[in-house]
């Protein structure tokens, strides 16, 4: 997506005009214009020159963002573009306007209505008073000439905007009052005192001036509030370091950030920000990564750890190698992601966009009809014109145009501050509408790496003796389960003895010699072939397996030392996160490639509604598609081997992204590896959507009530009559109210589950894919050749519920795919009927 800066827009009608013009350019596939950030995102093959020309033809100016600028200049220009330049200008305009307006109101209202004193020169000189009001009004119109330039320019291009309404309303009041002043002058020359007094009541100079002054006030309040909506993005930009201390020819040198190249060595002292992404070569420290992840607790870093630009080095001196610089750093990618999201449009904005496209012309027509109706019914031109002017100035297309983007910007910024990145406005809107959340087990619900959970010594041995012996044996193994044991032993400060004749037996266990004594470690099947294992120990082993743990047996010289259970442990926050999603009325499903027994054990601990076991990575996509027939689905995974499933889901959430925020398959990226960020993202989405609904309701209801009131529809019924000045005041506050309401999202507590509410009609899933992707692996003894394979395969596939059996006499296994649950006893008996023995089922 190419981004452009668009200037000259004042309301939603302007954005609709620009979008229509650019969308008509050949090669443009999509165009999204944001009134909030004065930006435009364009996708397609059209050149920048063609797009800029289309914008200019529509009556506005455009320029390509960033161009070929380096990172520092680019971020500086983006930060400058987001800087609130409007408020100071509008403030000066307002103060100057107020100076003339106060004098005008004193003369026109104070003296005329309450008899406030004026210099003797004005005594009975009504023409002089009229001329003074004329001059004061002209001064205010000149100060606020932007309304007239922009408004009449939009009328010339046949695309009237909000400024056109203000310009027409103010100009109409001014022209009518000027005509009345000349008529008064003629009456005074002729000595017609009654006519002179009657014309005094036809002056609407104060209305023309008040319209401009009050709308300038509203614009200033709106600009100030809009500036605050981009605070989060501006805050991220300020985090980008400007300089780095690099090592050149062995000496430290401070250089600008754009001079740091990949592979450069840089140093960071305590209290300094890390300039670019890198890997620590030397030193230890604690790094505050809250700017990226929202996590307030500093992260300990050692040699080999990665560090990210914009984070704060708190304690130690570190020497690092730059791995990602410029636009490739994590911080730059986050800034780009938040900026891109602001340039996109949420689906809910389509309603206001359609209305905005015809709103201003419709209001002008209503104003003309209003004047005609009041004239036809016998009212004076002044009265009819006042009603028409009121219609023009009370109508507010700005509120419609701002209702969605301000809420999206604030919600997106809130997410970014907490390590939750929504790539588009669509993902921010749709995340809260989900009915089903599918969680990948490994790395999402669990830690993603095995840990020692139980140490059970037997035969009088201590835990230390058992763990030391296991450490000695497993130290040479590269198996993930072995690493869990070695990490635990090293954590406890144990030391291992060097062994000889180490031998790893795949799928069974390991064996080695220590001072002539045989050491064994492995599964129950392997150990039971080496030594006698009691039924009591076997029961303990089965109990551990039912809990989703892998029991490893260790023996020395024919004596069992005990069992060490290893498992991929559940994250501390996983059960709570699952419960919070369920409390929102969301059906939570766990997907895993594990066998059914292990999967159900973990699913029970996590508290999920449903477990789908035996699902291979390429099978998750089909499971997701099946779920989508029953409701909107979020898929949560690590973004690597889950990419197809993340892409096929309605919303894909990549968890634990860390530095890899640019995961293409994901719609939402979670910087931290905390499952609690998923319900937080859903809450934030729902709060943002609720805020948009409130804004749209206010914007529509304001115009639905305000326009008939201004037109005088309630005069005959309730006697309500709206002065143009009050209509201008209402218009000036409408946009300000919408933006202020959006800013309330800054106080939303996305991790607070107290106000969660359930979706009606909670989804219940009975997915066929669960059984279709379930697999069981049978260990079979006695098969000798291809004929044995054929008989076993035929016997297994003849069973009800078995869709496929892949049998190999070489490995002694049969991998059975099931469409529904088939008991282990049935499978064992089918194989036994062919003359073979099943020794294990996984």
N, C-alpha and C positions, 0 to 999 in steps of 0.2 A: 504493500500500500504506500502510495506517495502522499505526503502531507503538504498542504498549502496553507498560507496565512491569507485570510480574506478580510478586507477592510471595507467600511461603509455600510455594514449591515446594522439594522436597529431593531428588528423584530422578527417574528417567525415567518412573516410574509416574505422577508428578504431571503431567509434560508431556503424557503420553498422555491423562490425565483432562481437562486443560484443553482440549486440541485437540478431543477428542470433544464436550465441552460447547459450545464456540464454533462448531464445524462444524455443530452442530444448530440454530443460530440461523438463522431465515429471512433469506435475502439474502446470507449468507456463502458465497463461492465457494471460498475457500482460507484455511487457517489454519496457521501454522507457529510453534511455541513453542520457544525456546532456553533450556535450563537453564543454559547457560554465562553468558549475559548477562541472564538473568531478563527476557527480552523476548518479545513476541509480534507477529508480522506478520499482518495480516488484510486480505483483499481482498474486495470485495463492496459491497452497498448498505445493509447493516445499520447502524443507528446505533451510536454509541459507547456510549450508555446501555444498549442491549440486550446488547451484547457484555460490558460490565463486569458487568451483572446475571448473565449466564450464568457468568462466572468466579466470582462470589461464591457462586452456587448450588452450584458444584462444590467450594466450601470454600476458596477463595483470594481474594486481593485484586488488583485491576487498576486502572490509571489510564492515560489517554491521554498519550502522550509529547508534550512540547513545547507543545501547545495553540496559543495565539495569541502566544507569547512572541517577543520580538525575537531577532535572531541571537545577540547576546552572551549573553543570558539562556538561550537555547535550548542553545547549546554548553556553557555553564556547567552547566546541569542535566544534559545528557548526560554531560559529563565527571564530574560528581558521581555519576551513576548507575553509571558504570564504576569509580568509586573503590572500592578494596578496603576495605569497611567490616566485612566478616565476620571477617577475620583478627585484628584487635585484640580483638574481642568474644570470639572463640573462644579466643584466647590467655589472656585473663583467666579465662574459665571453666576452661580446662585447668589453669592454675596453682593456682587455688582448689581444684579437684577433686583435684589431686595432693597438696595439703597433707593433706586428709582421707584420701586413698587410701593414702598411705605409712603413716599410723598404723594404718589398717585392716589392711593387709598385714602389718605388724609383729605385730599381735595375732593375726590369723587364721592366718598362715602361719609367721611367724618363731618365735612362741612354741610353737605346736602341733607344728611339724615339727622345729625345730632347738633348742627349749628356750631361746629368748632370754628374758631376765628381764623380769618385770612387777612393778608395785608389790605389796606384800604383801596388799593388799585383795583381789586377784584369785586368791590362792592357794586352790585347790580350790573357787573360787566360779565355776563354769562358767556359771551364769545371768547373773552380772554381766558376764562376758566376752561372752556372747551379746547382752546388752542394749547393750553398748558398740559391738559390730559393727553392731547394728540402727541405732543413732543415727548412726554414721559413714556408713552406707549411705544413710540418709534424707537426710543433709546433701548427699551427692553427687547424689542423685536430685533434690533441690530445685534445686541449682545447674544441673543439666542438664534442668530441667523441660520445655524446649522439645521434646525428643524425645517426651515423653508427651503434651503438648498437641497437637502436630502429628500424632502417630501415632494417638491415640484419636479425634481429630477426623476423620482420613481414614477410620478404621473406621466412624465414625458416618455418613459420606457414602457408605459402601460402595465406597470407592476406596482401599484400603490402599496406603501407600507405604513407603519404606525406614524412616522413623521409626516406623512401626507395627511393623515387625519388631524394631527395637531396643527399643521400649517393651514389646512382648509378651515378648521374651526376658528383659529386665531385671526386669520386673514379676513374671514367673513365678518367677524365681530368688528374688526378694525375698519373695513371698507364701509359697512353699514353706518358705523358711528361717524366716519368722516363725511359721508353724504349728509347725515343728520346735522353735522356741524356747519356745512356749507348752506344747508337749508335754513338753519337758525340765523346765520349771518345775513342771509337775504331777508328773513322776517324782521330782524332788528333794524336793518336799513329802512325797511318799509314802516317801522314803528309798530309792528304787530306784537305787543307784549305777551298776549296769551299764547301765540304760536311759539314765541321764544321759549317760554316756560315748558310747553309741551315737548319741544325738541330736547330739552335737558333730560327728559326721562327716556329718550331714545339712544342715549350714549351707552355704549358697551365697551368703552376703552379699557375700563378696569377688568372686564371679563377677558379681553384679548391678552392683557398683560398678566393677569393671574393664571390663565391657562399655561402660558409659557413658564412662569416662575414656579408654579407648583409641580409641573411635569419635570422641570429641571431638578427640583428637590427630589422627586421620586426617582429620577434617573441616577442621581448621586447616591441615594440610599441603596438602590439596586446594584450600582457598580461596586460600591463598598462591600456589599454582601457577596456579590459574585467573586470578588477578589479573594474572599475568605474560602470559597469552595475549592480553590486550587492550592490551598496552603500545604496539603500533604505532598503534592507533586513538587512544589517549590522547595519544600523541606528536603525531599530526596535529592534534588539538584544541588542544594547547598552542601550536601555530604561529600560531593565529588572533590577529592583533594586537588589542589592546584599545582603542588610540587612533590618531588620524591627525592630521597637521598640514595643515590646509586653508587656502586663501586666501579670506578674507571681507572685502570692501571694501578690497582691496589689502593687508591685514594678515594675518600668519600667526596662526592660532588652533588650539590643540589641542582636539580634540573626541573624544567616544567614538565608537567605530567605527559604531554604529548610526545616528549622526547624519550620516554621509557619504551623499550622494545621487548618483545618476547625473548626470554632467555637472559635478560639483564639481571644482575644481582643487586638487590636493594636492602637497606637496613632500616629498621623501625625501632625507635626508642620508646620507653614507657611514656604514656600520655599522648603519643602521636597517632594520627590516623593512618591506616594502611593504604598506600596509594593505588595499588593495582592488585589483581588476583595473583596469588603465587603459592609456592610450596616452601615450607620452612626447611632450610639447610642446616641451621645451627641455632640453638637456643630454645628456651621454654618460656611460655607466657600464658596469661589469661587474656582472652580477647572478648570485648563486649560486642556482640553481634546483634544487639536489639534493633539497630537501625534497619537491618535486613529481615530478621525473623520475628521481631516483636518479643523475643525471649529475653527477659531482664537478667537472668543468671549468666555470668561470664563463662565462656567455654575454654577449658584448658587445652593448650596447644603444645605439641612436642615436635621434635625433628620428624619430618615427613608429613605433618599435618598441613592442610590447605588453609589459606587465609583469603579474605575477600576485601576488595576495595571499599573504603568508606567505614569499615569497622574500626574500633578503638583498641589499640594495644595498651593494656592496663598495667602490666607488671614487669615483664622481662625484656631484655634486649634480644632481638631476633634478626637473623640474616636469611633472606629469602631469594628464591628465583622466580622471576615474573613468568607466569604461564598464560595469562590473558590480560590484554591491555586495550586501551581505547574503548571502542563500542562493544568489545567482546566481554568486558568485565560484568560480573553479576549485577552490580549496581546500575550500570548503563542499560543492561537488558531490562531490569525492573522499571527504570524510568521510561524506556521506550514502550514497554508493555502497558504501563498506566496511561501514557500519552496516546497510544493507539486506541486503547479502550475508550478514552474520552472522545476520540474522533469518530467512533461508531455510534449507531443508533439502536436503541432497544425497540423490539416489535411494538410495544405499547405506544411508542411515539408516533406511529403511523396515523393514528386517529387524529391527533392534534395537527399533524402535518397536512392532512387532507383538508381540515377545517381552515387552517392558516392560509392555504392557497387561495381561498375564495372569500376569506373573512373581511378584509379591508374593502374590496369592491362592494361587497354586500352591505357593509355599514354605510358607505357613501350613498348607496341607493336608498337605504332606509332613511337616512338623514334628509335626502331630497324629498322623499314621499312624505315624511313627517311635516316638513315645511309646507308642502302643497296642501295636505289635509287640513292643517290649522288655518291656512289662508282661506280655503274653500268654506270652512265652517264659520267664517266671519271674524276671525281674530286678526289683530294688527300684524303688520310685517315684523315689528320688533319682537312680539311674543312668539310668532312662528319661527323666526330666525333663532331665538334663544333655545327653542326646543331642538332645532336641527343641530345647532352648535353643541348642545349637551350630548346628543347622540354621538357626534363625531369624537368628542374628547373623552367620553366615559369608556368607549370601547377599547379593549386592551388585548391585542394579539400577542404582546410580549409575554404575558403570563402563560399563554398557551405554549409558546415556543420554549420557555424556560422550565416548564413543569417537569419534564423528563431529564434533560441533560444536567441540571444542577444536582438532582438527587443521585444520578449515576456517577457524577464526578465525586461527590462527597462520599458515597458508599464505596467507590473504588479506592479512594484515598484512605478510608478507614481500613479496608482490607489490606492494602499495601503496608500500612503501619504495623499490622499484626502478622505479616508474613503470609497473607492470603491474596493471591494475585488473580484477578479475573481478566482474561485476555480480551474480552469484548463486552459491550453492553448487553448483548444477547445472553451471554453466560451468566452475567450478574442477575438478569431478570429471571431466567429459566431455572437456576439452581434451587430457588425456593419453592418451585412447583413440583418437585420430585415426589414420587410415591414409593419408590423402591430404591434402596441403596445396596449395591453389590460390592462386597469387600473382598479383595484378594487377601488370602491368609498371610502369606510370608511377607514380612516387611511392612504390612499394613496393620493387621491385628496383632501380629507377633513382632518380636525384635528383628527377625530376619537372620539370626545366627544362633546356633545351638549354645545352650548354657547348662552347666551341671546343676541339677535340681535336687538330687538325693544321693547321699553317700551312706550305704548300708553295709557295714562290716559284719562278718560272721566268724565263728570259731575263735572267739576271744581276741580278734584283731581290733585295733583302733582305727578311727577314720583317717588319722594321719598315716598309719602304716598302709592302709588300702590305697589312699590317694598317691602316696609316694611310689608304691609298686606300680600303679597304673600309669603314673607320670614317666617312670623309667621305661615302661614298655611302649607307651604311645608317643614318646618324644620323636621317634623316627618316622612316625606315620604322617601322611598328608591328608588323611580323611577329615572332613569337617567335624565329626564327632570327636576325633582325637584332639583337634585343636581346642575344643571346649574343655577337655580334661587338662591339657597343658596350660591353658590360660588360668584355670582355677588353681592349679598347683603353684604356678608362678605368683599368682595373687596372694596365696597363703605363705609364700616364701620358702617353698620346698625345693629340694635339689634332686636331680636324677643321676643315677649311676649308668655308665656306659655299658651297653649290652652287645652281645655278639650274635652272629647268625640270625639277624632279624629277617623275618619272612612275613609278608602280608598275603593273606589268602582272601581274594575278593569275594565279598558276599558272605564271608564266614567269620574271620577273625585274624589275629596276629599271633606270632610265636617268636620267641628269642631265647637266648641262653645267657645266664648270669652266673659266672663262677661255676660253670658246669651244671647249674640248676635250670630246668625248663620253666619259662614264664608263658602264660597263656592269657589271652584276652579276646572277647568277642561275644557273639550272641549265645542264647541258651542252647541252641542246637549244637553249636561248635564246642562249647564247654562241656556239655553233657556227653560228648563223644570222647573227651579227654579224662574226665573225672566223674565220680558219682555225685549227682545233685539231688538233694532231698525234695520231697513233695512240698514241704513248707516253703523252701526257697522258690520253687516253681510257682506257687500261689502268689508270692510277693512279686515275682516277675510279671505275672499275668495282670496283677492289680496295677502295676506301673504302666503297662501297655494300655490298659483301659483308660488311663488318665492322659493318654497321648504322649507318653514318654518312651524313650528307647532304653531298655535295660542292658547294660554291658557287664558281663561277668569277668572276673579276674581270678586266676589261680596260679599257684607257685608250687612246683614239686608235688603235684597231686593233691594239693590242699586248696580249697576255695577260700579266697580272702574276703570276697563280698561282691556287692553289686553297686555300680555307679549309674544312676539314671541321668540321661541327657535329653533335653527337649528345647525346642524353639519357644522360649517363654513369651507369654502375653505381655504386651506393654501395659504399664500401670494404668493408663487412662482409657484403655480399650473398653472394658466393661461399662465404665461410666458414659463414654461416648455413645456406645450402642444403646444404652438405656435412654439417653437424651434423645436420640433419633426416634426410638420407639415412642417416647412421650410426645413427639411431634406428629405421631400417626404414620410414621414411615416403616415399611416392612424391610427388615435388615437381613440380607443373605450373605453367607460366607462361601466363597469359591476357593477350592483347593485341589491340588493334584494328589493329596495324601489319600491313604486308604480310609474307608468309611469309619472304622473304629477310632483311629487317631483324630480324624476330622471332627467327629461328633464330640470327642472329649474336649477339644479346643473350643468348638462352637458352644458347648455347654458353659464353659468357663467365661467366654466372652458374652454370653447371653443373647446370641443372635436368634432370629425367628426361624431360620432355615439354613441347613448345611447342604451344599452340593459338593460331593467328594469325587475324586477320580477324574477331575477335569484338567486336561492338558492345556498348556498355553494357547494352542490354536483352537481349542474347543470352547474357550471362554466367550468368544465372539458369538457363537451360535446360541449359547445360553442367554447372553444379553438380549439377542434378537427375540428369543422366545418370551423373555420377561417384558419386553416393550409392547407386546400385544395386550398386556394387562395394566400398563401404566407407564408413566415417565420414569426412566431409570438413570441413576448416577452410578458410574463405575469408578471405584477408587483403587488405584494400584501404583506401582513404582514408576510407571511411564516407560519402561524398557521392554520387558517381555510381555507386558500387558497392553502394548500399543494398539493392536487390533481391537481389543475389547473397549479401550478408552475411546477410540474413534467411533465405534458403532453405537455406543451408549448415547443417550440424549445429552448428557453432560459427563465428560471425562475429567476426573480429578487425579492429578499426579501428586502423591504424598512423599514428603522427605526429599524434595528436589535439591535442596541445598544450593549449590552453585549452578546446577543445570536447570535454570528457570525456563529456558527456551525449549521446552518439550513440545514438539509439534502436535502430538496426539492429544494433548490435554487442553481442555477449555478453561480449567482452573488449576493453578499451581500452588501447592502448599510448601512453603520453604522449610518448615519444621517437619519432623517425623512423628507428629502427635495426631492421633485419630480424633481428638477433641476439636481439632480445627475444622473437621467436616461438618459437625452440627453448627459450629460457629459460622461457617460460610453460608449454610442454609438459613440461619437466623438473620444474618446480615442481608442476604438476598430478599428474604421476606420483608424485613424492615424497610429496605430501599423501595421495594414494589409498593408497600403500603404507603410510603411517603409520596411516591409518584401518584398513586390514586388520590391522595389528599390534595396534592397540587392541582391535578387535573380537575377534580371536583370543584375546587375553589375557582379555578380559571373559567370553567364552563358556567358554573352557577352565578358567578359575578356578572358575566356578560348576559346570561339569560334573564337575570333580574334587572341589571343595570340599564340595558338598552331600552326596554319598555318604560322603565321609570323615567329615563331621560327624555324619551319621546312624548311623555305626558299621558301615558295610557292609564295612569291611576288618578288623574286629576278629577275626573267626573265621579269616580267611585269613592276614593278616599281623600281627595283634595291634596294629594302629594304632588308637589311641583319642584323640580330640581333645577337650581341655578347652574349655569355653565361653570362657574367657579368651583362649586362643590363637586361637579362631575369631574373636573380636572383633578381635584384632590383625591377623589376615589381612584381615578386611573393611576395617579402617581404612587399610590400605596399598594395597588394590586400586585405588581411584579415584585415589589419589595417583600410583600407577605409570602409569596411563593418561594423566593430565595431564602428568606429567613426560616421558613418551615423546613426546607431541605437541610439547612445548617444544623437543625436539631439532631440529625444523624450522627454528628460528631460526639454526641453524648450517649449514643446507643452502646449498651454493654453486650457485646456479641457472645461472651462466654457465660452470661447469666441465663440459666435455664428456667428460672422461676416463672417467666411469662410465656413459656412455650404453649402452643395450642395445637391440638390434633387436627389433621385433615379428616373430613367426613368420609365415611365408607372406606375404612382401612383395607388396603389390598391384601388378598391372600393368594399365595402362589402354589400351584401344584404343577411344577414344570416337568415336562417330559424329558427335557435335556439332562435332568439329574441322573436318570437311569441310563440314558443313552451314553453318557460319558463316564459312567462308573466302571472301574476296572478292578479285577482281582488277579493276582499273580500266584499260581500254584507251583510249588516245588515238587517234582515228581521223580521217583526212583524206578528204574527198571526198563526205561525206554532205550532201545539199542540202535534203531534205524528209522528210515523214512516211513516204513509201514507202521511202526509203533506210533509215529506222529499222526499218521492218517487215521488210525483207529481211535486214538485219544481225541483228536479234533472232532471226528464225526460224533463221538459219544457226547462230548460237551455241547456241541452246537445243536444236538437233538433235544437238549433240556429247554423247558419253557422259561423264557427270560434271558437266554443267552443268544446274543446276536452274532458274535464272532469269537473264535478261539484261535490264537496264534501259538502253535506248539513247536518246540525245538528239542530234539533228543540230545543235541550237543550241549545245551545249557541246562537241560533237565527242567525246563519250565513250560508253563502254559499260561499265556496272558489272555484272560477271558473278559470280553466286553459285554456288559449287562444292560438290558433295557428296563429291568426291574430287579428288586432284591432277590437273590438266590442264596440260600443258606450254604455255609461251608460244608455241612454234612452231605447235602445233595451233590455238590461238586465232587467231594471226596469219594462218594459211593459210585458215581458215574465213571470215575477213573479206575476205581478198584474193580469194577465189573469187567474192565478190559485187561485185568491182570497186572496193574501197576499200583504203586503206593504213593499217596500224597503225604509229604513230610511237613509241609508248612504252607500256609495261605496268608498272603499279605494284601 
